[in-house]
Amino acid sequence: MGTAIELRADFEGRGLRRLARKTKNASQSRRLLALAEICDGGSRGDAARIGGVGLQIVRDWVLRFNARGADGLINGKAPGQRPKLNETQRQALVTIVESGPPPSIHGVVRWRLSDLAQWLHAEFAVSLDETTVSRELRKLWYVKLTARPRTMHAQDTEGLEAVKKGASQQSCMRPVKARFQAFSVSQFHGVSSSRRFIL
C-alpha cells in the first residue's frame, strides 16, 4: 500500500475551518472541513466520512489543494463543446449570406439552410445539419423570416370568410398589427434590416 500524499504545510486545521465558515460555496466548505481533519492529525478515513466521499476523492482534494490552495477546491465550470465553426468560417458565412445566392447558379433567390450547410461542407469540409447552421446564424444576429405572415385567421374559417367578404378591416388588422409590433420588439431588437433573411 502506498503512502498518503502530504498536505501542504502552510495551512493549519484552525485556518481551514475559518475559511470553511467564510466561504459561500457549500462544496468548498465541506472539502475544507475534511482537509482540516487531516491537518489536525485525523485519518484519511475520518476525512472521507466528514466529506461524505471515498478515500480516492479525498486524495484528489489533497492534490487540488496542494496545487491551488483553497480555490482549487471550488468546482470549475466545464469548458463545454468546442464551436463547430471557427472565426474564419463564420466570417465567410456572413459574406455569403450578405451577398446572397446567384439565381442562375443556385436556382434560389434566398439562401436555404440546406444550401448553406452544403456550401459549408464543400468550402470547409465541415458537416453541419440545418439546425446547427440556423443556430450559428442566430449567434451572428441573423433572423429567420417566414415567406408569409402567420395570422390568427389563417386557421379560423370564420375569420377567413370575414376577411374575404371585406368585413371591417379595422378589426381584422388591429390584432395583426399588435402582434407584429410585439414580435418585432422582442425578436428584432437591435437587429438591422440587412441581417434578416428568408430560409
Secondary structure, DSSP 8 states (H G I E B T S, - for coil): --------TT--HHHHHHHHHH-S-HHHHHHHHHHHHHHTT--HHHHHHHHTS-HHHHHHHHHHHHHHGGGGGS---------SS-HHHHHHHHHHHHH---HHHHS-SS--HHHHHHHHHHHH-----HHHHHHHHHHTT-EEE-SS---GGGT-HHHHHHHHTT--HHHHHHHHHHHHHHHHHHHSTT--GGGEEE-
